[in-house]
Amino acid sequence: MGDLFKAIFGTIAGPLFLIAGIGIIFFTFRTINVDFLPVLTLIVALSPLWLPISLFYLTFDRWVEFVQLKFQDTQGRVTLRIKLPQDVFKSPEAMESVFTQIFNPNPSDNLLQTFIDGKHPLTSCFELVSVGGEVRFYANVPRKKVKNALEAQLYAQYPGIEVVEETIDYTAEIKNDLNLYEWMSFHIGKKGDEVLPIKTYIDFGLDRMPKEEEKFEPMAPLLEHLGKCKPHERIWIQIMLTPHVKRNLKNGNLGETATWEGKVAKKIDEMMGREKTSASSAEYETKTTLTMGERDTIAAIQRNASKFAYEVVIRAMYISEAGKFDGEMIGPLLRSFSQYDMIGRNQFGLQWRTDFDYNFISDPSGKRKRFHKTREMDFYKGRNYLPGDVKNFNDKPKVMSVEELATFFHIPGKAIVTPAVTRVESLRKDAPANLPVGVPDF
């Protein structure tokens, strides 16, 4: 409810600041002995022209934020713990199918649904968690729009899996108190152009279904590191997914932004030299042909853009009890994402963090660092996100396809042998009898 009250305050703050600004102007003119009455009369006389426009631009974003938060509250959220089955003989393509099936753009039928009901695409979170070395898989999703579809698809794709609703969210055990705990938070994302894919399970050859003992499991380095947490340590990794859709007035945006297909076409034209529309035929004849690597990259871009896509942010947090913080746990955590780097195509990289390289210059009092840490903890627990880099916004959400998502979040098979990754004790043959059926409410 705190976010809702903030949105309400944001809605009325614009007019209040406008009135305060007029008051300051009046006081300034009065101080320098200038008659403000004629100016005020002119302002009031023209108010039917400028006041509605000013109030509209001051309150539009705040109103949209308010109704969208209200809509989110009506949908509810639920944390599901995903317990891995004993045997998984499927490639990450099974998880790609899950991400595809739960893709819910939640479109508005009319402007009333947009600006009164607040209907908009909702965010789902898939989370990898280490609690003292025990590795867990979680999903925090909207209860009304995604939960049933996610459960049905996981049971359909992974026989033997168990999906359990948590009565208390696992984040509740950590209090947002820097006197009790120490933590660092990181934002991780694509370093290059978002239309360039990372190294996916197809590049790893997992689509060809190699034998279990021959599989190369891209999640192995991260899961192995998560298993090394000590009893007083926690590592939380949160992957936030919002359906990537066209933005226009019908879904609450004044401007219009197309989906990434246009950027994809432009990037391919650039790589193939098609942007030189005025080039002579002789220049085209002497143009160097594409290399094998360039052809593979273009094929990967086209394949990637042909699938459903989400706007993705990745947040990682290392947490320990106060006085027991181990900085050596951070390096391997971040390097585990280099598993998906492909030189010449795209890479994962650190986009922002709560701490500074030189605290005595950037934050001598420590107030900024404490603010960022407590805000990140609140945001993680509330499944909210704001870019930390307010100057360049390098850590803003990046578009990723379901193929990319399934590469770094899927249900691993027996190629993962670390005992920290727990699995269900016995093989379940059938899905639960009370599994929801039918088409989800879009």
Residue pairs with C-beta under 8 A, 6 or more apart in sequence:
1 73
3 69
3 382
3 384
4 66
4 69
4 70
4 73
7 62
7 65
7 66
7 69
8 66
10 62
10 65
10 66
11 59
11 62
11 63
11 66
13 62
14 55
14 58
14 59
14 62
15 55
15 58
15 59
17 58
18 54
18 55
18 58
22 43
25 36
26 36
26 40
29 35
29 36
29 39
30 36
60 254
63 115
64 115
64 118
64 252
66 118
67 115
67 116
67 117
67 118
68 118
68 120
68 252
69 118
70 118
71 117
71 118
71 119
71 120
72 118
72 122
72 142
74 144
75 122
75 142
75 143
75 144
75 145
76 142
76 143
76 144
77 140
77 141
77 142
77 143
77 383
78 140
78 141
78 142
78 143
78 147
78 165
78 166
79 138
79 139
79 140
79 165
79 166
79 169
79 170
80 138
80 139
80 140
80 141
80 147
80 150
80 151
80 163
80 164
80 165
80 166
81 136
81 137
81 138
81 163
81 164
81 165
81 166
82 137
82 138
82 139
82 154
82 161
82 162
82 163
82 411
83 137
83 161
83 162
83 163
83 164
83 422
83 423
83 424
84 137
84 161
84 411
84 412
84 421
84 422
84 423
84 424
85 158
85 159
85 160
85 161
85 162
85 411
85 423
85 424
85 427
85 428
86 160
86 423
86 424
86 426
86 427
87 160
87 413
87 414
87 427
88 158
88 411
88 412
88 413
88 414
89 212
89 413
90 157
90 158
90 411
90 413
91 201
91 206
91 207
91 209
92 201
92 206
92 406
92 407
92 410
93 201
93 206
93 207
93 406
94 157
94 158
94 406
94 410
94 411
95 157
95 405
95 406
95 409
95 410
95 411
96 307
96 402
96 403
96 405
96 406
97 153
97 157
98 150
98 153
98 154
98 157
98 406
99 241
99 308
99 310
99 402
99 405
99 406
100 307
100 308
100 402
101 149
101 153
102 124
102 141
102 146
102 149
102 150
102 153
103 243
103 308
103 310
103 402
104 121
104 122
104 145
104 146
104 149
104 243
104 440
104 442
105 121
105 243
105 245
106 119
106 120
106 121
106 122
106 145
106 243
106 442
107 119
107 245
107 250
107 251
108 114
108 117
108 119
108 120
108 250
108 251
110 250
111 249
111 250
113 119
114 120
114 249
114 250
114 251
114 252
115 252
120 251
120 252
121 242
121 243
121 245
121 251
122 142
122 145
122 146
122 242
123 240
123 241
123 242
123 383
123 385
124 139
124 140
124 141
124 142
124 146
124 150
124 240
124 241
124 242
125 138
125 139
125 140
125 141
125 238
125 239
125 240
125 241
125 383
126 137
126 138
126 139
126 239
126 241
126 409
127 137
127 138
127 139
127 140
127 236
127 237
127 238
127 239
128 135
128 136
128 137
128 138
128 222
128 223
128 226
128 237
128 409
129 135
129 136
129 137
129 138
129 170
129 226
129 234
129 235
129 236
129 237
130 136
130 226
130 227
130 229
130 233
130 234
130 235
130 236
130 420
131 170
131 229
131 234
132 229
132 230
132 231
132 232
132 233
132 234
133 226
133 227
133 228
133 229
133 230
133 231
133 233
133 420
134 420
134 422
135 223
135 226
135 227
135 418
135 420
135 421
135 422
136 170
136 422
137 411
138 166
138 170
139 150
140 169
140 383
141 147
141 150
144 441
145 440
145 441
145 442
146 440
148 436
148 440
149 440
150 163
151 163
151 435
151 436
152 435
152 436
152 437
154 161
154 163
154 411
155 161
155 163
155 431
155 432
155 435
156 431
158 411
159 428
159 429
160 424
160 427
160 428
160 429
161 411
161 424
161 428
162 424
162 428
169 381
171 236
171 380
171 381
172 381
174 181
174 234
174 319
174 377
175 181
176 374
176 377
176 378
176 381
178 322
178 370
178 373
178 374
179 322
180 321
180 322
181 319
181 320
181 321
181 322
182 319
182 320
182 321
182 322
182 323
182 324
182 325
183 317
183 318
183 319
183 320
183 354
183 373
183 377
184 317
184 318
184 330
184 353
184 354
184 355
184 373
185 315
185 316
185 317
185 353
185 354
185 372
185 373
185 376
185 377
185 380
186 315
186 316
186 317
186 334
186 350
186 352
186 353
186 354
187 313
187 314
187 315
187 350
187 351
187 352
187 353
187 387
187 388
187 389
187 395
188 314
188 315
188 316
188 334
188 337
188 348
188 349
188 350
188 351
189 312
189 313
189 314
189 348
189 349
189 351
189 394
189 395
189 397
189 398
190 196
190 198
190 346
190 347
190 348
190 349
190 398
190 400
191 346
191 347
191 348
191 349
192 345
192 346
192 347
193 263
193 267
193 346
194 260
194 263
194 398
194 399
194 400
195 260
195 263
195 264
195 267
195 301
195 304
195 305
195 399
196 267
196 297
196 301
196 345
196 346
197 300
197 301
197 304
197 342
197 345
197 346
197 401
197 403
197 404
198 340
198 341
198 342
198 345
198 346
198 347
198 348
198 400
198 404
198 407
199 218
199 339
199 340
199 341
199 342
199 345
199 407
200 300
200 304
200 340
200 403
200 404
200 406
200 407
201 207
201 218
201 403
201 406
201 407
201 410
202 303
202 403
203 300
203 342
204 216
204 218
204 407
205 216
206 215
206 216
212 413
212 414
212 415
213 415
215 413
215 415
216 415
217 412
217 413
217 415
217 416
218 339
218 340
218 407
218 408
219 408
219 409
219 410
219 412
219 416
220 412
220 415
220 416
220 418
221 332
221 335
221 336
221 339
222 237
222 333
222 336
222 337
222 339
222 408
223 412
223 416
223 418
223 420
223 421
224 418
224 420
225 235
225 329
225 332
225 333
225 336
226 235
226 420
227 418
227 419
227 420
227 421
228 329
228 420
229 235
229 329
230 324
230 326
232 320
232 321
232 324
233 318
233 319
233 320
233 324
233 326
233 329
234 317
234 318
234 319
234 320
235 316
235 317
235 318
235 319
235 329
235 333
236 315
236 316
236 317
236 319
236 380
237 314
237 315
237 316
237 317
238 314
238 315
238 316
238 317
238 380
238 383
239 312
239 313
239 314
239 405
239 408
239 409
240 312
240 313
240 314
240 315
240 383
240 385
240 397
241 310
241 311
241 312
241 405
242 310
242 311
242 312
242 397
243 308
243 310
243 311
244 259
244 260
244 308
244 309
244 310
244 311
244 399
245 251
245 259
246 256
246 257
246 258
246 259
247 253
247 255
247 256
247 257
248 255
248 256
248 257
249 256
259 309
260 305
260 309
260 399
261 305
264 301
264 302
264 304
264 305
267 301
268 274
268 298
268 301
268 302
269 275
271 290
271 294
271 297
271 298
272 290
272 298
273 279
273 287
276 283
290 298
293 344
297 344
297 345
300 345
303 403
304 401
304 403
304 404
305 401
307 401
307 402
307 403
308 401
308 402
309 399
309 400
309 401
309 402
310 399
310 400
310 402
310 405
311 397
311 398
311 399
312 397
312 398
312 399
312 400
312 405
313 385
313 395
313 396
313 397
313 398
314 337
314 348
315 376
315 379
315 380
315 385
316 333
316 334
317 376
317 377
317 380
318 329
318 330
318 333
320 326
334 350
337 348
337 408
338 347
338 348
339 408
340 347
340 348
340 407
340 408
341 347
341 348
351 389
351 394
351 395
352 387
352 388
352 389
352 394
352 395
353 388
354 369
354 372
354 373
354 376
354 388
355 369
356 362
356 363
356 368
356 369
359 366
359 369
362 368
363 369
372 388
376 388
378 384
379 385
379 386
385 397
387 393
387 394
387 395
387 396
388 395
389 395
412 421
